[in-house]
Amino acid sequence: MLKTTSQTLKRGDAAPDFALPDVDRNIIRLSDFRGKPVVIVFIRGTW
């Protein structure tokens, strides 16, 4: 089940932590990269 919260972020706010599976189905969390630059790309498509 998807857990959502309603909040507005402002410039400079820390992004909320979230987790997604990678291509090998390993769970990757945003917090795993704390202190490192992160680029997030969302690709919409059908498989």
C-alpha positions in Angstrom: 0.0 0.0 0.0 1.3 3.4 -0.9 1.8 5.7 2.1 1.5 9.4 1.3 1.6 12.6 3.2 0.5 16.0 2.1 3.2 18.6 2.6 4.7 21.5 0.6 8.5 21.8 0.3 10.3 25.0 -0.1 13.6 25.7 -1.8 16.3 24.5 0.4 14.2 22.0 2.3 15.5 18.5 2.7 13.6 16.0 0.5 11.6 13.4 2.4 13.1 10.0 2.5 11.6 7.4 0.2 12.5 3.9 -1.1 12.3 2.4 -4.5 13.5 -0.9 -6.1 16.4 -0.7 -8.6 16.5 -2.9 -11.7 17.7 -5.8 -9.6 14.9 -5.3 -7.1 17.2 -4.1 -4.4 15.6 -1.5 -2.2 17.4 1.9 -2.5 16.6 4.7 -0.1 17.2 8.3 -0.6 18.8 8.5 2.8 21.4 6.0 1.6 22.9 8.9 -0.3 22.8 11.6 2.4 25.6 14.1 1.9 26.1 13.1 -1.7 24.7 14.7 -4.8 21.6 12.9 -6.2 19.8 13.2 -9.5 16.4 11.6 -9.7 14.9 10.9 -13.1 11.3 9.7 -13.4 10.5 7.9 -16.7 7.0 7.2 -17.5 6.3 4.3 -19.8 4.7 1.0 -20.3 6.4 -2.3 -20.1 
